[in-house]
Amino acid sequence: MHRATIFLATGLISFAAAATELEDGTFLFDTDTPVPADVLALVECGAEDEPFATRQPFAGGFVFALQCPGNNENFNQTLVFADNAQGGGARLLRFPGPGKRREGFEDVLSNVRWYPESSEIGEIAVDSDPDSRPTPNICRSEGRWRLEGHPPKSKLVFWRETRDCDGRKGWNVVVGRKGDSVK
């Protein structure tokens, strides 16, 4: 039994050390490797001093994703684009919605989806509290933005929304084509 415990502990330690950089190039920051100060200085969402953060190659540079306060429905992140892995040339990415639907939330995405082949970033946001919704009758929305140019700016290429918090029916496509979705 003692050997099994030692073997398991050794395996977990080696997994933790190997988990710092994933096969796809995503880097997980930890307490020994701080997020670059130039990146942290741009975060406006009320993140902790040392938030959960990742970095990945994306759209001809690197995108740093830093955790922001959220709720049980959404894992919120602020995204910062940088020219290099050390955070050089860092710029806060903003994600406008159609009309006023994301007003005040342009620098935070919920439940982020990555599409590196098209340099697009997607979001699935759920807000079951009617008093906190930017658009009162909308509970669930999906958006997708393409990063274009250098430095990249996000262009809204798809937006749909529904009153159904489960997202099963009643979708209204506001930007893009019917049948598209954030997967």
N, C-alpha and C positions, 0 to 999 in steps of 0.2 A: 504494500500500500504506500509506503514511504517513497519508493522509487517512482510510482505513478504520479505522486504529488510533485516531486522534483521535475519529472519530465513535463508535466502539464505547465508548471510555472515557467520552465525554460522556454517552452513553446509560446506561451503568452508574451513573454518578454521579447522574443525574437519577432513575433507578429507585430507588437507595438512599434519596435524599431523599424520594421519593414513598411509599416503603414504610413510613415512620414511622406513618402513619395509613391504615388500609385502608378500603375502601368500606363495610364493615359496621360501622364505628365502632371496630374493634379497633385499639389503639395498641401499637406495639412500642417498648419502652424501649431506649435506647442509652446510650453513655457520656456523651453531652452532656445527657441527660435522666434523672436518677437516679429510681429507684423511691422513692416517698414514705417517709420514715423511719418513720411510724406503721404502714405496711404491713410493711416489713422487720422491725420489732421483733417482729412476731407469728410469724414463720417459725421453726419448731422442727425442720426436717428436715435440718439440716446443709448448707443451701444456701451458695453462695459469697457473699462480701460484695456483689458486684454480679452477681446471677444473671440468666440469660435470663428476661425477664419480659414479660408482656403485660397489657393492661387492656381490658376491653370492657364496654359497657352490658349489664346483665343483671338480671332480676328486680327492676326498679325502682331499681337503683343501679348500681354498677360492681363487677366481679369482677376482681381482680388474680390472675394465675396465674404463680407463680414456680417455676423449675426446681429440683428436688431431685436428689440423687444417685440414679442408676438403674443399669440394666444393659442388655445388648443386647436384652432382650425388652420392656422397659417404659421409657417416657418419663414420669418421675414429676414431679408438680407439687403444690404446696400452693396452695390457693385462699383468698383473703381478700376478703370483701365489704366495700365502703365505700359511704357515702351519696353521695359525690361523686367526681369524677375526680381530685381532689387527695389522696384517701385519708382524708378526714374521716370519723370514726365507724367506722374499720376494725375488723373482727372476723374472727377465724380461723374458717373453715367446717370443720365436722367431719362425717364421713361414716361412720356406724356400719353394720356389716353384721349379718346375721342371726346371733344367737348370738355366739360368740367369733371369728368368721371374720376380722375386721379388727382385732382387738385389737392395739394398738400402732401401727396404721397409719391411724387415723381421720382424721388431718390431711393425708394424702398420697393422691392418686389417680394411677392409671397410665393412660396412653393415653386422655386425657379426650375425651369427646364432648359437644357443646353442643346443647341443644334449647331455643332461646330462646322458641319459641311456647308451650311448656308450663312454662317456668322449671325445666327438668330438666337435670341433669348426669349423664353416663354414664361408666362406666369399663370397660375390658377389661384384665384383669390376667393375666399368664402367669408362672408360677414353675416352671421345669423342674428346680430343685434341691430334691429331697425334704427335705433337712435344714433348709431355710429357710422352708418353707411353714407358715402359721398352722394350716391343716388338712392333715395329712399326705398324704391320698389325693387331694387336689384340686390339679390343675395349672393350670387355667384357670377364671376366673370373670368374670361380667359383672354389674355393678350399675348401678342408676339411681336417682337421688335427686331429689326435687322440693323447690325452695326455697319455703318457705311463711312467711307472716307478715312483720312488720317490727319488729325486725330479722329477717331470714330465718333459719330453721333448716332443715336438710336432713332430709327424711323419706324413708326407704327405700321405694321403690315397686316395685322389681323386683330379683331376684337369682337367678342360675342359675350352676351350676358343673359341671365335668366332670374326670375323670381324664385325658382325652385332651388333651394339650398343644396339639394343632393345632385343637381345637375342632370337630371334624367329627362326633363321636358321643358318646353317653352323657350327655347333658345332664340334670341334675336341677334343676327349677325349685323354688326354696325360698320365694321371695316373688314374687307376681304371678301372671300367667296363662301357661299353656303357649302357645307360638307367639310370645310377646313376645320381643324381644331388643334389645340395644344395637347399633345400626347405625352 
